[in-house]
Amino acid sequence: MDTSDGGGTVSQETVDWFQRALLVFPENERARWYVVVTRFWRGEQGIVSKASPANERYSRDAFALGNSAKADGAVDKALLWFAVSSHFSNEVGGKAAMPLARLCQHQYAFQSTLLPRSQRLCEPYWHPADGNLLINGQFDLGKAGWVDLIATDERSVVYSVEEGTDCQGPCLRIETRSQGYHGGKFQFLTLPPGTTLSYKVRLKTREFDHLAVDVLVWQAGPIEKRLIRFSGSRGWRVYESSLVIANAGGRTVMFAPVRIWGKGTVWVDDVQLVIAEGKQP
């Protein structure tokens, strides 16, 4: 069945048809599923019970369709299916939230290529993020979205998210237990050339033995830079930098708020990377 109105969106007639089906067969979970899809397609949130047992299957189906669309390069369709899947309160829905955030992160960096439907689906991510291109920069979602840098000995470093006297809210705690290199956490982003970025982090360190920290590291191909390297213990401090993504074509860039050597503890919070047009390093 063709559900399109010819302009790439779901027609009102289609939405009305599924709504009438629900009135006649209110127990029909398949009709409820299509209502969710059509209303998401039109930029709404849907009206189904998120906790319905049958919806676990639909959430799983949507997640699989999202992965398939992403593999085919159909970003707009992938966004829709991940948004539908993440709408449901189940394990698959929770898993779909991260690829949705990553796609929205990419779309935000390439705003000139956005379709209207992508903008609607990503608004719930962009608004709370306040323009931050990095996922989970305040570690409210634990370590989700962050990847480990490869360390010399992975057993010598412990990553945890804590709240308490050392943090104003959730923050990342990195404890290193031996000498040498221990890595850190990072995220990859693909960005248009010429993008000017403001890069910021809040850090605290406690040295046990020869602790050294690189702050605000970024790497694009063979180009690698950092804001500063310091040693020893320091209280909470905000570090800021500005950079421009060079070279022709889309550039995949690695952003790591810290890299660590030696023994000690580092607390990381409020990692931000925002587009700052017109601002020069």
Helices and strands as residue ranges (DSSP letters): H 12-24, H 29-41, H 55-71, H 75-87, H 91-109, G 111-113, H 116-129, E 147-148, G 154-156, E 157-164, E 167-176, E 181-183, E 185-191, E 196-220, E 223-225, E 228-231, E 234-244, E 251-275
